[in-house]
Amino acid sequence: MKLLTLAAACAALVTLSAAPAAFAGESVVAKLAQPVTQATKVIAGEAVFNCEGDACVANAPTSQTFSSSTCKVIAAKFGPVTAYTGSKPMDDTRLAACNSVAVARAGGGVQTAKQ
């Protein structure tokens, strides 16, 4: 019985350890409506985005990196996001919610986004 419990614990540990690796091979890309003027790095969704030209790319994303709140951080910093892709593209509804932060910022209102 102890051996069975030990085997189950080891299996759970291996599964949990492998979970972050599932995201490691896939970049998250935020395409920007306006290119950045100079290469910039920003931390959002527990990942480092390298922003250059009209794209911000996170090469080592986590499960948080795929969230709408992470997209909002990018939009608040750089303006509207035209596409947000990772394991699949963000749908139009979520992209509009992401860009609501950029619209509020352009209108002069103070807006914050959670990381």
GUVEXVEX-235799 format. One record per residue (C-alpha): z, x, y; chain; residue number from 1. Coordinates in nm, 4 decimals, padded with zeros to 6 digits. Example, Ala and Ser with C-alpha at 12.3 -4.5 7.8 and 13.67 -1.06 7.14 Angstrom:
BEGIN
<r><z>00.7800</z><x>01.2300</x><y>-00.4500</y><kette>A</kette><nr>1</nr></r>
<r><z>00.7140</z><x>01.3670</x><y>-00.1060</y><kette>A</kette><nr>2</nr></r>
END
This chain:
BEGIN
<r><z>00.0000</z><x>00.0000</x><y>00.0000</y><kette>A</kette><nr>1</nr></r>
<r><z>00.0836</z><x>00.2852</x><y>00.2397</y><kette>A</kette><nr>2</nr></r>
<r><z>-00.2500</z><x>00.4489</x><y>00.1625</y><kette>A</kette><nr>3</nr></r>
<r><z>-00.4314</z><x>00.1243</x><y>00.2448</y><kette>A</kette><nr>4</nr></r>
<r><z>-00.2447</z><x>00.0949</x><y>00.5769</y><kette>A</kette><nr>5</nr></r>
<r><z>-00.3250</z><x>00.4567</x><y>00.6591</y><kette>A</kette><nr>6</nr></r>
<r><z>-00.6930</z><x>00.4031</x><y>00.5783</y><kette>A</kette><nr>7</nr></r>
<r><z>-00.7064</z><x>00.0940</x><y>00.8009</y><kette>A</kette><nr>8</nr></r>
<r><z>-00.5405</z><x>00.2813</x><y>01.0872</y><kette>A</kette><nr>9</nr></r>
<r><z>-00.7895</z><x>00.5675</x><y>01.0550</y><kette>A</kette><nr>10</nr></r>
<r><z>-01.0823</z><x>00.3260</x><y>01.0515</y><kette>A</kette><nr>11</nr></r>
<r><z>-00.9524</z><x>00.1543</x><y>01.3656</y><kette>A</kette><nr>12</nr></r>
<r><z>-00.9106</z><x>00.4893</x><y>01.5405</y><kette>A</kette><nr>13</nr></r>
<r><z>-01.2651</z><x>00.5961</x><y>01.4563</y><kette>A</kette><nr>14</nr></r>
<r><z>-01.4031</z><x>00.2633</x><y>01.5805</y><kette>A</kette><nr>15</nr></r>
<r><z>-01.2145</z><x>00.2824</x><y>01.9089</y><kette>A</kette><nr>16</nr></r>
<r><z>-01.3131</z><x>00.6437</x><y>01.9615</y><kette>A</kette><nr>17</nr></r>
<r><z>-01.6815</z><x>00.5647</x><y>01.9116</y><kette>A</kette><nr>18</nr></r>
<r><z>-01.6901</z><x>00.2686</x><y>02.1535</y><kette>A</kette><nr>19</nr></r>
<r><z>-01.7363</z><x>00.4726</x><y>02.4750</y><kette>A</kette><nr>20</nr></r>
<r><z>-02.0116</z><x>00.6718</x><y>02.3075</y><kette>A</kette><nr>21</nr></r>
<r><z>-02.2164</z><x>00.3543</x><y>02.2692</y><kette>A</kette><nr>22</nr></r>
<r><z>-02.2754</z><x>00.3590</x><y>02.6452</y><kette>A</kette><nr>23</nr></r>
<r><z>-02.3266</z><x>00.7330</x><y>02.6758</y><kette>A</kette><nr>24</nr></r>
<r><z>-02.6961</z><x>00.7366</x><y>02.5866</y><kette>A</kette><nr>25</nr></r>
<r><z>-02.7995</z><x>00.4677</x><y>02.8336</y><kette>A</kette><nr>26</nr></r>
<r><z>-02.8222</z><x>00.5224</x><y>03.2060</y><kette>A</kette><nr>27</nr></r>
<r><z>-02.7457</z><x>00.2497</x><y>03.4572</y><kette>A</kette><nr>28</nr></r>
<r><z>-02.9962</z><x>00.2374</x><y>03.7425</y><kette>A</kette><nr>29</nr></r>
<r><z>-02.9570</z><x>00.0509</x><y>04.0713</y><kette>A</kette><nr>30</nr></r>
<r><z>-03.2891</z><x>00.0321</x><y>04.2579</y><kette>A</kette><nr>31</nr></r>
<r><z>-03.2344</z><x>00.0155</x><y>04.6327</y><kette>A</kette><nr>32</nr></r>
<r><z>-03.4384</z><x>-00.1830</x><y>04.8859</y><kette>A</kette><nr>33</nr></r>
<r><z>-03.4078</z><x>00.1069</x><y>05.1320</y><kette>A</kette><nr>34</nr></r>
<r><z>-03.4039</z><x>00.4701</x><y>05.0185</y><kette>A</kette><nr>35</nr></r>
<r><z>-03.1008</z><x>00.6816</x><y>05.0983</y><kette>A</kette><nr>36</nr></r>
<r><z>-03.1566</z><x>00.9459</x><y>05.3661</y><kette>A</kette><nr>37</nr></r>
<r><z>-02.9912</z><x>01.2218</x><y>05.1651</y><kette>A</kette><nr>38</nr></r>
<r><z>-02.8732</z><x>01.2712</x><y>04.8078</y><kette>A</kette><nr>39</nr></r>
<r><z>-02.5309</z><x>01.1103</x><y>04.7675</y><kette>A</kette><nr>40</nr></r>
<r><z>-02.2793</z><x>01.0639</x><y>04.4889</y><kette>A</kette><nr>41</nr></r>
<r><z>-02.0585</z><x>00.7565</x><y>04.4645</y><kette>A</kette><nr>42</nr></r>
<r><z>-01.8016</z><x>00.6549</x><y>04.2029</y><kette>A</kette><nr>43</nr></r>
<r><z>-01.8239</z><x>00.2930</x><y>04.0924</y><kette>A</kette><nr>44</nr></r>
<r><z>-01.7371</z><x>00.1182</x><y>03.7682</y><kette>A</kette><nr>45</nr></r>
<r><z>-01.5675</z><x>00.4300</x><y>03.6339</y><kette>A</kette><nr>46</nr></r>
<r><z>-01.8955</z><x>00.6271</x><y>03.6561</y><kette>A</kette><nr>47</nr></r>
<r><z>-02.0566</z><x>00.8707</x><y>03.8984</y><kette>A</kette><nr>48</nr></r>
<r><z>-02.3802</z><x>00.7388</x><y>04.0485</y><kette>A</kette><nr>49</nr></r>
<r><z>-02.6233</z><x>01.0003</x><y>04.1805</y><kette>A</kette><nr>50</nr></r>
<r><z>-02.8213</z><x>00.8353</x><y>04.4587</y><kette>A</kette><nr>51</nr></r>
<r><z>-03.1487</z><x>00.9852</x><y>04.5732</y><kette>A</kette><nr>52</nr></r>
<r><z>-03.4558</z><x>00.8156</x><y>04.7152</y><kette>A</kette><nr>53</nr></r>
<r><z>-03.4521</z><x>00.4490</x><y>04.6192</y><kette>A</kette><nr>54</nr></r>
<r><z>-03.2347</z><x>00.4806</x><y>04.3073</y><kette>A</kette><nr>55</nr></r>
<r><z>-02.8709</z><x>00.5328</x><y>04.2134</y><kette>A</kette><nr>56</nr></r>
<r><z>-02.8307</z><x>00.6501</x><y>03.8543</y><kette>A</kette><nr>57</nr></r>
<r><z>-02.5175</z><x>00.6722</x><y>03.6396</y><kette>A</kette><nr>58</nr></r>
<r><z>-02.5975</z><x>00.8922</x><y>03.3413</y><kette>A</kette><nr>59</nr></r>
<r><z>-02.2558</z><x>00.8530</x><y>03.1754</y><kette>A</kette><nr>60</nr></r>
<r><z>-02.1728</z><x>00.4833</x><y>03.2203</y><kette>A</kette><nr>61</nr></r>
<r><z>-01.8742</z><x>00.2996</x><y>03.0789</y><kette>A</kette><nr>62</nr></r>
<r><z>-01.8420</z><x>-00.0681</x><y>02.9929</y><kette>A</kette><nr>63</nr></r>
<r><z>-01.7303</z><x>-00.1238</x><y>03.3566</y><kette>A</kette><nr>64</nr></r>
<r><z>-02.0518</z><x>00.0247</x><y>03.4944</y><kette>A</kette><nr>65</nr></r>
<r><z>-02.2561</z><x>-00.2763</x><y>03.3794</y><kette>A</kette><nr>66</nr></r>
<r><z>-02.0471</z><x>-00.5237</x><y>03.5844</y><kette>A</kette><nr>67</nr></r>
<r><z>-02.1392</z><x>-00.7250</x><y>03.8934</y><kette>A</kette><nr>68</nr></r>
<r><z>-01.8463</z><x>-00.5709</x><y>04.0807</y><kette>A</kette><nr>69</nr></r>
<r><z>-01.9960</z><x>-00.2245</x><y>04.0309</y><kette>A</kette><nr>70</nr></r>
<r><z>-02.3301</z><x>-00.3464</x><y>04.1617</y><kette>A</kette><nr>71</nr></r>
<r><z>-02.1452</z><x>-00.4834</x><y>04.4672</y><kette>A</kette><nr>72</nr></r>
<r><z>-01.9978</z><x>-00.1394</x><y>04.5382</y><kette>A</kette><nr>73</nr></r>
<r><z>-02.3498</z><x>00.0073</x><y>04.5436</y><kette>A</kette><nr>74</nr></r>
<r><z>-02.4825</z><x>-00.2788</x><y>04.7615</y><kette>A</kette><nr>75</nr></r>
<r><z>-02.1913</z><x>-00.2471</x><y>05.0053</y><kette>A</kette><nr>76</nr></r>
<r><z>-02.2568</z><x>00.1253</x><y>05.0464</y><kette>A</kette><nr>77</nr></r>
<r><z>-02.6393</z><x>00.1360</x><y>05.0499</y><kette>A</kette><nr>78</nr></r>
<r><z>-02.7668</z><x>-00.2154</x><y>05.1191</y><kette>A</kette><nr>79</nr></r>
<r><z>-02.9554</z><x>-00.4627</x><y>04.8984</y><kette>A</kette><nr>80</nr></r>
<r><z>-03.0200</z><x>-00.3771</x><y>04.5350</y><kette>A</kette><nr>81</nr></r>
<r><z>-03.3615</z><x>-00.4892</x><y>04.4066</y><kette>A</kette><nr>82</nr></r>
<r><z>-03.2880</z><x>-00.4260</x><y>04.0377</y><kette>A</kette><nr>83</nr></r>
<r><z>-02.9824</z><x>-00.3271</x><y>03.8341</y><kette>A</kette><nr>84</nr></r>
<r><z>-03.0540</z><x>-00.2186</x><y>03.4799</y><kette>A</kette><nr>85</nr></r>
<r><z>-02.8586</z><x>-00.0772</x><y>03.1908</y><kette>A</kette><nr>86</nr></r>
<r><z>-02.8589</z><x>-00.2209</x><y>02.8437</y><kette>A</kette><nr>87</nr></r>
<r><z>-03.0646</z><x>-00.5026</x><y>02.9991</y><kette>A</kette><nr>88</nr></r>
<r><z>-03.1680</z><x>-00.5999</x><y>03.3525</y><kette>A</kette><nr>89</nr></r>
<r><z>-02.9219</z><x>-00.7968</x><y>03.5650</y><kette>A</kette><nr>90</nr></r>
<r><z>-03.0444</z><x>-01.1564</x><y>03.6023</y><kette>A</kette><nr>91</nr></r>
<r><z>-03.1438</z><x>-01.3005</x><y>03.9410</y><kette>A</kette><nr>92</nr></r>
<r><z>-02.8200</z><x>-01.4990</x><y>03.9832</y><kette>A</kette><nr>93</nr></r>
<r><z>-02.5958</z><x>-01.1971</x><y>03.9308</y><kette>A</kette><nr>94</nr></r>
<r><z>-02.8238</z><x>-00.9800</x><y>04.1460</y><kette>A</kette><nr>95</nr></r>
<r><z>-02.7984</z><x>-01.2349</x><y>04.4307</y><kette>A</kette><nr>96</nr></r>
<r><z>-02.4185</z><x>-01.2289</x><y>04.3985</y><kette>A</kette><nr>97</nr></r>
<r><z>-02.4308</z><x>-00.8489</x><y>04.4081</y><kette>A</kette><nr>98</nr></r>
<r><z>-02.6414</z><x>-00.8527</x><y>04.7230</y><kette>A</kette><nr>99</nr></r>
<r><z>-02.4183</z><x>-01.1055</x><y>04.8984</y><kette>A</kette><nr>100</nr></r>
<r><z>-02.2002</z><x>-00.8077</x><y>04.9923</y><kette>A</kette><nr>101</nr></r>
<r><z>-02.4960</z><x>-00.6288</x><y>05.1529</y><kette>A</kette><nr>102</nr></r>
<r><z>-02.5938</z><x>-00.9444</x><y>05.3445</y><kette>A</kette><nr>103</nr></r>
<r><z>-02.2375</z><x>-00.9903</x><y>05.4736</y><kette>A</kette><nr>104</nr></r>
<r><z>-02.2279</z><x>-00.6253</x><y>05.5779</y><kette>A</kette><nr>105</nr></r>
<r><z>-02.5607</z><x>-00.6512</x><y>05.7631</y><kette>A</kette><nr>106</nr></r>
<r><z>-02.4290</z><x>-00.9584</x><y>05.9463</y><kette>A</kette><nr>107</nr></r>
<r><z>-02.1494</z><x>-00.7500</x><y>06.0962</y><kette>A</kette><nr>108</nr></r>
<r><z>-01.8693</z><x>-00.8949</x><y>05.8830</y><kette>A</kette><nr>109</nr></r>
<r><z>-01.6193</z><x>-00.6666</x><y>05.7202</y><kette>A</kette><nr>110</nr></r>
<r><z>-01.6548</z><x>-00.6852</x><y>05.3439</y><kette>A</kette><nr>111</nr></r>
<r><z>-01.4846</z><x>-00.4967</x><y>05.0666</y><kette>A</kette><nr>112</nr></r>
<r><z>-01.5807</z><x>-00.4687</x><y>04.7047</y><kette>A</kette><nr>113</nr></r>
<r><z>-01.3503</z><x>-00.4022</x><y>04.4120</y><kette>A</kette><nr>114</nr></r>
<r><z>-01.4281</z><x>-00.1090</x><y>04.1915</y><kette>A</kette><nr>115</nr></r>
END
